[in-house]
């Protein structure tokens, strides 16, 4: 008589499902606080909430081994090993145990598709319903909307979740058809995003909004197409964030033999994203080469500044906020701090840029300090005699995520090599 298979414990299943969730980037995890794998095998992510606060978050799938056939996904067509799943009661209970231990304070919940999309979404909603109603959990929940979910399920999700997302994956319907033949761009992806967008406009979902993710390089799209898709989503759907994931080949998938997409390309797209969201740039001001690619040698903000010498140098003591934000090396927080500093005294040397948290070596060629080129002071260290209060609010750097990657390759090191501004 053959031996019967022993069912895995909740702990073993939870470990497998957190491992499987690592590829989705639609939550904010930066290189300074990478995901942490505990001794029990669970992956805990330091997620940046919309308020700016960072909290440890459990990122998990309800089930692994997807029935869809997206060419880039390790979970495609059932995955490459045993599939795992937790029932809503099991997953809700496991999360509350971790929350009670003070190990996690938020939840990112998604799932591979088992059965129909609607049935999969029902299981996700069942988990969140238990957390909110039975366990009285009032904290942060980021819930994925399964492509193909019904409108009433999306409405239910908006009543329960703090933030919602559905991954666009590709910039156009034609691109999506190449990499995810089972998904319909308009009906499965854009329809639920538009439904949430309308609810936000009507004041029915005024929490943390919705996000999406674009896979970079899987569909042979170019940077211009990705950036235009993101700009459209921000403008038309009022998205809170767009995330980007450089395609990395996974053994056993149709892209296994492709070269990995450089993380530098992903980083440049994040820089463009920040220019669109926080610096007042329009998509028409971003420079692409004839092939539609962003430069890997020069960041997009510096590239714009070099094309517009008539806008520089900028006088730090009198420039408007919008003009300060156009200076390479000066971000929103540094611009705000410079405005406060110049109300107290006239800024005359390069120490002001350092005190404001600007990347002063980058900014110096583009600014004047009391009518004098800041760049000249870089050769005379002793000239920087002015002292300012220490900067406790450093300029915010673009999010740079750290999912599974080839050995000795990190997004953090790529970002450092390419430069931030």
ZIPEPE-V888932 format. One line per field, one symbol per residue. ss: DSSP state (a for helix, b for strand, c for the rest). phi: phi as a letter, one per 30 degrees, with the letter a starting at -180 (. if undefined). burial: + if it has 16 or more other C-alpha atoms within 10 Angstrom, else -. A space follows every 10 residues. Layout:
ss->???
phi->???
burial->???
This chain:
ss->ccccccccca aaaaaaaaaa aaaccccccc aaaccbbccc ccbbbbbbcc cccbbbbbbb bcbccccccc cccccaaacc ccccbccaaa aaaaaaaaaa cccccbbbbb ccccccaaaa aaaaaaaaaa aaaacccccb bbbbcccccc aaaaaaaaaa ccbbbcccbc ccaaaaaaac ccccaaaaaa aaaaaaaaaa accccccccb bbbbbbcccc ccaaaaaaaa aaaaaaaccc bbbbbbcccc cccccccccc ccaaaaaaaa aaaaaaaacc ccaaaccccc ccccccccca aaaaaaacaa accbbccccc aaaaaccccc caaaaaaaaa aaaacccccc aaaaaaccca aaaaaabbbc cbbaaaaccc aaaccccccc cccccccccc cccccccccc aaaaaaaacc c
phi->.dddddddde dddddddddd ddddcdbcbc ddbddccddd jdcccdcdde djdcbdbdcb cdacidddbd dccdcdhjic addbabdedd dddddddddd didbbbbcbb addciddddd dddddddded ddddchdcdd bccdcdejdd eddddddddc cdbbabddib dbddddddcb ddcceddccd edddddeddd ddicbcccib babcdcjdci dceedddddd dddddcchdd accbbddcdc eicdcecddd dedddedddd ddeddddbci dcddcdcbdd dicddddbdd dddddddbdd dbdcdddbdd eddddddejc cedddddddd ddddadccbd ddddddiddd dddedcbcch icddddddcb edddcdcbed dcbdddcedb cbdebdeibb ddddddddjd d
burial->---------+ --++++++++ ++-+++++++ +--++----- -++++++++- ---+++++++ ++++++++++ +++++++++- --++++-+-- ++++++--+- --++++++++ ++++--++-+ ++++++++++ ++----+--+ ++++++++++ --+++-++-+ ++++++++++ ++--+++-++ --+++--+++ ++++-++-++ ----+--+++ +++++++++- ++++-++-++ +-++--++++ ++++++++++ --+-+----+ ++++++++++ ++++++--+- +-+--+++-- --+++---++ +++++----- -++++++--- --++++++++ +++++++++- +-----++++ ++++++++++ +++++++++- --+++-++-- ---------- ---++--+++ +++-+----+ ++-++--+++ +
